[in-house]
Amino acid sequence: MKKKGIISLILVFVMSVFLTACGNDRVEPKEAADVTANALVYGKDMDKVKKVFGQDGSDSEKDFEKGFKQSFKSTITSSTGTTANIDKQVDELYTALRNRVKEKATYTTKVTKEDKENPEVTYSIKGLDMGAVQQKLASEIQKEVTSDASLAADQDKLMPKVLEIYTNEIKKAEAVSTPTDVKLKLKVNSKDEGKWQMENETTFVQNLMQAFYMGNM
């Protein structure tokens, strides 16, 4: 598998949808950043998203799960050619990954540009150490193939086993020790001056999610 693994290939997708969307009633930039991370990553503060950005964030976790699973299965199928039914294994992997991020990943925020209309907030994120997970995954797969040579020639037989091992290793994943910095740039919402809007939203969300899910890889 490539260094960043399959997960890093599919983090740029549905999470930007729910945050696209007077003057002095906008929330403080630091609070806006905290609400963003809490909603996207931890499934918390959903009721605050509308106050910050003017749009409902209640479906964000459901949208993330749907997009993740669809993209993950599509990537597995296209890269390996497997025709095995891996729905159950993908469901279990997603649950393990989401839960482990919530349990182990942490962040802090700091306003790095004080500006009433165009502030910037920097996240320092200690995400999951997926580099260590993938090293262990490669080692465990090698052991499986060594003990059963037929796996190497049969993707339909191999992939469920790979996903099972991957899930088990994710459940034991720890956070990285060195944080990754991600910058959030805000601007006044063009439709409601009492709300914020993200600049370069798709890129920001991709960087944020990768920092949480892939550590400093």
C-alpha positions, 0 to 999 in steps of 0.5 A: 500500500502507498505510504498515506494509505487508502484513507488519505485518498478519500478525505476530500469529499462531502464534509464541505457541503454543510458549511457553505453558507448585522455585523457585530453579532458574529461569534468570536473567531476562536469559537467559530474554529472550535465549533467547526472542528467539534462538528466535523470531527467529534460530532458535537456542537451541531446546534451551534453551526447555524449560529456561526455559519448560517447553515444547519450542520445536523447531517454532517456526520451522516454525510461523512459516513456515507461519503467515506464508505462509498469512496473507500469501497470504490477505491478498494475495488478499483485498486485491487479488482476484488469482487468480494462483498466487503460491506461488513468489513468497511462498516466495521473499519469506519466505526473503529476509525471514527471512534478512535479519532474521537477518543485519541485525536486532540487539538488546540486553537489560537487566533493568529490574525486579529481582524474584524472581517478577515481573521485567521485561526490556527489549529494545532492537531495531534491526529491518529498515527496512521503511519504506525498503523500501516507499518503494522498492517504491512507486517501482519499481512506478510505473516498471513500471506506467508502462512497461506500462500493462496492469499497472494493470488486471490484478492477476493480472499485477501481483501476481507482479511486485510480490512479485518487486520486494518480495523484491529490495528486502528482500534489500537492507534495512538495520536502522534506526538508532533502536532500538525498546524492547519489554518482557518481563514474566515470572512464575513458571510456574503449572505448574512453579515452576522455570520462567518464564511470560510475561505478556500473551504474545500482545501481547508476541510481536506487539510483539517480532516487529514490532520485528524485522521492521518496525523503528520503524514 
